[in-house]
Amino acid sequence: MSGLDGISVLMTRPGAAGEQLAVALERCGATAIRAPLFTITAFAPTDAARVAERTAALAAAELFIFISRNAVEYGLPALKAHGVALSARQVVAVGPGTAAMLKA
């Protein structure tokens, strides 16, 4: 008998992170009900003026805060694509997983 036997958990998190959590819960005896409620995708504006405006704002920023691994996965390539280097800026990560992904 495990600490989570008889417990059902509704899993709304999408993708691999949600699946990893579901498997971990099942290993502890819970029933994971997989029902992703959203998807995580990269932002890709099609309006050239908006892209230029946002790129200028990013270029002027002194501090970048990454709040999740998804923010790193999608945000970092977008920053690089727009020529924004983080080496001369202050970078903050919320949580050890996000920090590890940024270091990688």
C-alpha distance (Angstrom), angle and dihedral (degrees) to the residues before:
residue distance angle dihedral
M1 . . .
S2 3.80 . .
G3 3.79 133.3 .
L4 3.80 92.5 -105.3
D5 3.81 100.6 43.2
G6 3.79 110.7 137.9
I7 3.82 93.3 16.3
S8 3.82 119.7 121.7
V9 3.79 119.1 -158.3
L10 3.79 123.0 -163.6
M11 3.81 106.1 -139.3
T12 3.82 110.8 -153.0
R13 3.80 96.6 163.4
P14 3.82 113.9 108.0
G15 3.78 131.8 -135.2
A16 3.76 132.7 2.0
A17 3.81 94.8 -24.2
G18 3.79 90.6 56.9
E19 3.78 92.2 46.7
Q20 3.80 92.3 49.6
L21 3.79 90.8 52.0
A22 3.83 91.8 46.4
V23 3.81 91.5 52.0
A24 3.82 91.4 47.6
L25 3.81 90.7 50.9
E26 3.81 91.3 48.7
R27 3.80 90.6 51.1
C28 3.79 86.8 56.9
G29 3.80 91.8 52.7
A30 3.82 101.5 -96.5
T31 3.78 126.3 128.8
A32 3.81 108.9 -122.2
I33 3.79 114.1 -151.6
R34 3.81 106.1 -159.6
A35 3.82 112.0 -146.6
P36 3.82 111.0 145.6
L37 3.81 108.3 -160.0
F38 3.79 99.5 -169.8
T39 3.78 143.1 18.9
I40 3.76 128.8 -130.8
T41 3.78 116.1 -136.3
A42 3.76 138.1 160.9
F43 3.79 117.3 -92.6
A44 3.79 110.1 -115.5
P45 3.80 113.4 175.2
T46 3.77 114.6 -162.9
D47 3.80 96.9 -159.8
A48 3.83 106.5 96.6
A49 3.82 92.5 -154.8
R50 3.81 91.6 54.9
V51 3.80 90.7 48.0
A52 3.81 91.3 51.5
E53 3.81 91.6 47.1
R54 3.77 93.5 50.1
T55 3.80 93.0 43.7
A56 3.82 89.8 54.1
A57 3.81 90.3 49.6
L58 3.81 90.9 50.0
A59 3.80 91.9 47.9
A60 3.81 89.8 54.7
A61 3.81 95.9 47.1
E62 3.80 118.3 110.6
L63 3.80 98.0 -172.1
F64 3.80 130.8 45.5
I65 3.80 120.4 -170.0
F66 3.79 117.7 -165.5
I67 3.80 110.6 -161.2
S68 3.81 100.0 -175.7
R69 3.78 144.7 9.8
N70 3.81 87.2 -102.5
A71 3.80 88.8 58.1
V72 3.80 88.6 55.3
E73 3.82 94.1 42.8
Y74 3.80 93.9 51.9
G75 3.79 104.2 21.2
L76 3.78 101.1 48.8
P77 3.83 95.2 56.4
A78 3.81 89.6 46.0
L79 3.79 90.9 52.8
K80 3.80 91.5 48.4
A81 3.82 91.1 47.2
H82 3.81 88.7 57.1
G83 3.80 93.6 47.2
V84 3.80 95.9 -106.9
A85 3.80 110.0 146.7
L86 3.79 118.2 -163.0
S87 3.80 95.9 -159.1
A88 3.82 94.4 93.2
R89 3.81 95.4 40.4
Q90 3.75 137.6 77.9
V91 3.80 110.4 -102.6
V92 3.80 124.4 -167.2
A93 3.79 127.6 -171.7
V94 3.79 124.0 -160.8
G95 3.80 106.1 -139.6
P96 3.78 135.5 0.8
G97 3.82 95.7 -88.8
T98 3.78 91.8 55.0
A99 3.81 91.1 45.8
A100 3.80 92.0 50.1
M101 3.79 91.4 50.2
L102 3.81 91.2 50.0
K103 3.81 91.3 50.9
A104 3.80 90.9 49.9
